[in-house]
Amino acid sequence: MTDFILIFRLNKKADLKPSPEQIKERMDWFGNLMKKDKVADKGNTLSPTRAKTIHSDKSVTDIPHSEGEEIVTGYIVVQTETIDEAVEIAKANPIFKIGGSVEVREIVKFIKGNN
């Protein structure tokens, strides 16, 4: 099994406070993953406002780093056989109903002595 991080993003203009129905949908999706024993790390929700970015020139800005209009809102780590399986898991997330996106990345684990 391989670990993949699912990084959740929302449009900066999107309503960041989900409705009770949206929360239930997310919890049902997550609960289904837990039942299938696919969750390696429950992850966390990330603050859209309490963030700082340190740039290559070491200047600091009071906003999360983002490309375009999206901000990272949270993540979880899933365990699957392939990245395609992780993508299918991500596609079932209700975030797409509100214009969000999910980035899927393999987590590369370094072995002591081989880094």
N, C-alpha and C positions, 0 to 999 in steps of 0.2 A: 504494500500500500504506500502511496505517496501523499504527502501533505500539500494542499493547495490553499492559498489565501484567497478569499472572496472579498474584494474591496468595494464597498457600496458608496455610490456618489449620487448626489441630487443637484439639480439646477439651483444656483444661488437664489433664483427668484421663486423657487418652489416653497410651499408651506412646509416648514421643517417640523411642525407640530402635527403628528398624525392623529386622525380621528380614532375613536374607539374601534370602529370597524376595521380600519387599516392596521391598528395594533393587533387585533385578533387574527387577521390574515397573516401578518408576519409571525406571530407566535405559533399558528397552526403550521406554517411552512417549516419553522425551526423545529417544532415538536416532531414533525414527520422525519426530519433528518436525524434527530436524537434517537427515535425508535429504530431507524435503520442503522444505527451505530456509525454514522458518517461524520460526526462532529469530533474533531481532534482538539479544538480550542473554541470555547464559546464566544471569544472575542469581546468587543466592547463597542459602545456608541461613543463617537468622538464629538467633542464640542465644536460647533461651527463658528463660534466667536472667541472662545478662550484659547487662542493659539498664537504662536509667533513663528516666523520663518527666518532662519539665519541664511543669508546668501553667501555666494563664493567670496565676495569682498568683505565678509563678516558684518555687513550691515544687517539690521534687524527690522522686520516689519511686523505689525500687529495683526496680520491676517494669515490664514492658512495658505500654503502654496497650492495653487491649482492652475490648471490649463483651461482657458476659456471660461465658461460660466458655471462649471461644476465644482462642488466641494466634497471632500471625503467625509462621510458621516459615520462610518463604522466598518467593522470587518468581522469575519469568522474564519476558522481554518477547518477544512473538510479533508477527510482521507478517502481517496478513491484509487482505482487501478490506473486510470488514464486522465489526462487533462480533458478529454472529450466528455467523460463522465462528470467531472467537476463543472464543466460548462453547462451540461444538461441540468445539474442541480441548481446552478445560478439562474438559468432561464426560467425556473419555476418560482423565483422570488417575486413577490407582489410589488416590488419597487418600480417595476416597469410601468405599472398602471398610473404612476404619478410622474412619469418622465425621467426616472432615475436610470442609472446604469450600474453594471457590476463588472469589475475587472477581475480576471482569474489569473493567478500566477503560481507557478510551482515554487515551493520553499526549498531552497538548496541548503542541505545540512553539511557542514564541514566536519570532517573527522579529525580529531586531534592528530597532529603530526603531518597531516596532508593538506594544510592550508597554505 
